[in-house]
Amino acid sequence: MSATSGVFGRKGWGNNIWGELVAEFLGTAVLIAFGDGVVAMAVAALNSSGRAATDTTIFQASGDWLLITWGWAMAVALAVYLVGGVSGAHINPAVTLAFATRGDLPWWKVVPYWIAQVAGAFVGAAVVFFDYGPAIGAYENASGIVRGTLGGPHDSTATFSIFATFPAKYYNGSLAGPLLDQVIGTFLLVMLVFAIVDKLNLSPGANIAPFIIGLAVAGIGMSFGANAGYAINPARDLGPRIFAALAGWGQVALPGVDSYFWVPIVGPLIGAVLGAFVYHHAIHRVLIARQEPSEAAARPEAARVPQPPQPSHHPA
């Protein structure tokens, strides 16, 4: 078996969709390991390790939220740097759906990408749980939390939030507001991702694009995060939610408070389609229209010599 044709060679499994799926799996796992990891730091590790005022000090200032938003920003950027050259680093089923909607990804790849992303998120959550297990347990003991309890003095939502999201109390049980929040957040994310990767727009270089996408996620978290935890990614919420349900949080994870589990799935998918549609028709097609006259003017011979029809390089 030659070095270039074996299972691990250039012509092996990595040269087809399996390579892309492994990339999406690993990228999403890294995303969650860093993202859920920073939440574990803020919720359970800093206080339980003696690095806070008390063993139960948590979210007493906006600085705690900034720690989380910047941590998630770096999680996104690092995950995109890791696998962007293989699969495009969607690491988000909503982004995958958005690219398929625009015709930039074959539809038959959508479901396999989704499965790889959710599986990667599950594994990333497991990494955080096993690494921070003692800290989580110490915080629960100090705070009187009984894992798996929903509501009341022993409510375990605080430690569950290390892994997945929940709606703010001011919605008073209504899921309409959190659903709208997820639609808006993902709508903004997808429009910004398309703008950043669109070569016709003011796109940054490929080596800085992941960092800018991370900044977009930080901005969404800082501006909209408190409403519902800014999942804006079905895999980011569902994979860790399934793990948390199996790890003892039970009903707190699935179905969640007010049966919330479906909101971070449906909301981002709707927002992604809307974001793709608006960016494509309001921005991308305008960029195409403005580019084509300038290209014709730069090549006056094209107006004199009949040219064969050329296939368009842009989505219709």
Buried (B, 14 or more C-beta within 10 A) or exposed (E): EEEEEEEEBEEBEBEEBEBBBBBBBBBBBBBBBBBBBBBBBBBBBBBBEEEBEEBBBBEEEEEBBBBBBBBBBBBBBBBBBBBBEBBBBBBBBBBBBBBBBBEBBEEEBBEBBBBBBBBBBBBBBBBBBEBBEEBBBBBBEBBEBEBBBBEEEBBBBBBBBBBBBBBBEEBEEEBEBBBBBBBBBBBBBBBBBBBBBBEBBEBEEEEEBBBBBBBBBBBBBBBBBEBBBBBBBBBBBBBBBBBBBBBBBBBBBBEBBBEBBBBBBBBBBBBBBBBBBBBBEEBBBEBBEEEEEEEEEEEEEEEEEEEEEEEEEEEE
